[in-house]
Structures are given as structure tokens and as C-alpha cells.
Amino acid sequence: MGASTRTPAEFRDVVRTAFGTAWTTAGENLDNVAWDNLAYRPGTRDDYVLLGLAHSAGTFASLGAGASIQVRRVAIFAAQIFVRHNTGQARADALAETVLDFLESARLNGIRISEIGMAEAGRVGQYFQVNINAQIEYDSFRSV
């Protein structure tokens, strides 16, 4: 089996690092970000964001002539924003804008972000929830 120029784990690291930089540059605290598959307890926090990157599809993007093939992978970026219920919508809007700004302005080498959408889910338990999703594509070259 050949080596890949970008593995799914490397892709996640690039996106998470870039998001973390954008998040802290906007003045937000990384302690309020819950990452996929890591323990997180919001406790008494007034707000937090649950972030996920889920691979959903992939296809060959080249016929594989020569010593490598190009694989195009697709992942879903999902941000669930939770703001304590009955505190108004301004904080939810501010957090949503930070996430949207990242998705709409990030320039990550070899990564394409598209299909950015936002949906307000309303009250969920003790929180008001806003969901932001995007499709992310990236290419990986695998030696054969």
C-alpha cells in the first residue's frame, strides 16, 4: 500500500488548528469548544460550541496514470452553538458570526469549503441552539 499526501487525520488537524486560531483571534476561549469524540461537560457555562468533522464520501478524482492516484474526500463540518436559554439572541448571533466568518473566509491549502448553511434550532433543554454546517472537500494523492 502506498503513502498518502494527506490523511483524514491530517485534514482534521489542519481544519481544527485553523478554526482554533480564528476562534481565539475573535476573542473567544477554546475552553468553550467541545471537539468530536472528546469528553466535554458544559457544566454551568452560559455558552459553548460542539464541533464535528465527519467524513461522508470520497471518489477517485483521477484515473491514476503514473505512480499516484488522486482521491477527493468529502467531510461535513458541523458546529452546534449552545447559548443559555432566555438570555436573548445576541450571544448566539455573535458566536454564529465567528463560525460563519471562519467558513466563509478561510483559505486552507488544498481544502475547499462550500454549501455553508445556518439553521436556528431554538430551545434544546436549557439552551438556545444554532447549527452551522458546511461541506469540505480535499484531495489526497496516494502512491500506487
C-alpha positions as CSV (number, residue, x, y, z in Angstrom):
1,M,0.0,0.0,0.0
2,G,1.2,3.4,-0.9
3,A,1.6,6.5,1.2
4,S,-0.9,9.4,1.1
5,T,-0.1,13.1,0.9
6,R,-3.0,14.0,3.2
7,T,-4.7,11.5,5.5
8,P,-8.1,12.1,7.1
9,A,-6.3,12.7,10.5
10,E,-4.0,15.3,8.9
11,F,-7.1,17.0,7.3
12,R,-8.8,17.2,10.7
13,D,-5.7,18.7,12.3
14,V,-5.4,21.4,9.6
15,V,-9.1,22.4,9.9
16,R,-9.1,22.2,13.8
17,T,-6.0,24.3,14.1
18,A,-7.2,26.9,11.6
19,F,-10.6,27.1,13.4
20,G,-8.9,27.4,16.8
21,T,-6.8,30.3,15.5
22,A,-9.8,32.1,14.1
23,W,-11.8,31.4,17.3
24,T,-9.2,32.9,19.6
25,T,-8.4,35.8,17.2
26,A,-12.1,36.7,17.5
27,G,-11.6,36.9,21.3
28,E,-13.3,33.6,22.2
29,N,-11.9,31.0,24.6
30,L,-11.1,27.5,23.4
31,D,-12.4,26.1,26.7
32,N,-15.9,26.8,25.2
33,V,-15.3,24.4,22.3
34,A,-16.2,20.8,22.5
35,W,-14.4,18.7,19.9
36,D,-15.7,15.5,18.4
37,N,-15.1,12.3,20.4
38,L,-13.5,14.0,23.4
39,A,-15.1,14.3,26.9
40,Y,-16.8,17.6,27.5
41,R,-19.2,18.8,30.2
42,P,-20.6,22.2,29.8
43,G,-21.5,22.4,33.5
44,T,-22.7,25.9,34.2
45,R,-21.3,27.5,31.1
46,D,-23.5,30.1,29.5
47,D,-22.5,29.1,26.0
48,Y,-20.4,26.6,24.2
49,V,-19.9,25.2,20.7
50,L,-19.8,21.5,19.8
51,L,-17.7,20.9,16.7
52,G,-17.6,17.9,14.4
53,L,-15.8,16.9,11.2
54,A,-17.4,13.8,9.7
55,H,-16.1,12.2,6.5
56,S,-19.1,11.4,4.3
57,A,-17.9,10.4,0.9
58,G,-14.9,10.0,-1.4
59,T,-14.2,9.3,-5.0
60,F,-11.3,8.9,-7.4
61,A,-10.5,12.3,-8.9
62,S,-8.0,10.9,-11.5
63,L,-7.5,7.8,-13.5
64,G,-4.3,7.1,-11.7
65,A,-1.8,7.3,-14.5
66,G,1.7,7.1,-13.3
67,A,2.8,6.4,-9.8
68,S,-0.2,8.1,-8.0
69,I,-3.9,8.4,-7.8
70,Q,-5.9,11.4,-6.7
71,V,-8.7,10.8,-4.2
72,R,-11.2,13.5,-3.4
73,R,-12.7,13.2,0.0
74,V,-15.8,15.0,1.4
75,A,-16.4,15.8,5.0
76,I,-19.2,17.7,6.8
77,F,-18.2,20.5,9.2
78,A,-20.9,20.8,11.9
79,A,-21.0,23.4,14.6
80,Q,-23.7,23.3,17.2
81,I,-23.8,26.5,19.1
82,F,-25.5,26.5,22.5
83,V,-26.4,29.7,24.5
84,R,-28.2,29.6,27.8
85,H,-32.0,29.8,27.1
86,N,-33.8,33.0,28.0
87,T,-30.7,35.3,27.7
88,G,-31.5,36.8,24.3
89,Q,-30.1,36.0,20.9
90,A,-27.2,38.5,20.7
91,R,-24.6,36.0,22.0
92,A,-25.8,33.2,19.7
93,D,-25.6,35.6,16.8
94,A,-22.1,36.7,17.8
95,L,-20.9,33.0,18.0
96,A,-22.6,32.1,14.8
97,E,-20.9,35.1,13.0
98,T,-17.5,33.9,14.3
99,V,-18.1,30.4,12.9
100,L,-19.5,31.7,9.6
101,D,-16.6,34.1,9.2
102,F,-14.2,31.2,9.6
103,L,-16.0,29.1,7.0
104,E,-16.6,31.9,4.5
105,S,-13.1,33.4,4.6
106,A,-10.7,30.5,5.5
107,R,-8.1,29.9,2.8
108,L,-6.6,26.5,3.6
109,N,-4.2,25.0,1.1
110,G,-5.9,22.2,-0.9
111,I,-9.2,22.4,1.0
112,R,-12.4,23.7,-0.4
113,I,-15.3,24.8,1.9
114,S,-18.8,25.2,0.3
115,E,-22.5,24.7,1.0
116,I,-22.4,26.8,4.2
117,G,-25.7,26.9,6.0
118,M,-27.1,28.1,9.3
119,A,-30.3,26.8,11.0
120,E,-31.7,28.1,14.3
121,A,-33.0,25.0,16.2
122,G,-34.5,27.0,19.0
123,R,-34.7,25.8,22.6
124,V,-33.0,22.5,23.4
125,G,-33.0,21.8,27.1
126,Q,-31.6,24.7,28.9
127,Y,-30.0,26.2,25.8
128,F,-30.9,28.0,22.6
129,Q,-29.3,26.2,19.7
130,V,-27.9,27.4,16.3
131,N,-26.4,24.9,13.9
132,I,-23.9,25.7,11.1
133,N,-22.9,23.1,8.6
134,A,-20.6,23.2,5.6
135,Q,-19.3,20.7,3.1
136,I,-15.5,20.4,2.9
137,E,-13.6,18.8,0.1
138,Y,-9.9,17.9,0.0
139,D,-7.6,15.9,-2.3
140,S,-5.2,13.2,-1.3
141,F,-2.6,11.7,-3.6
142,R,-1.8,8.1,-2.9
143,S,1.2,6.4,-4.4
144,V,0.5,3.1,-6.1
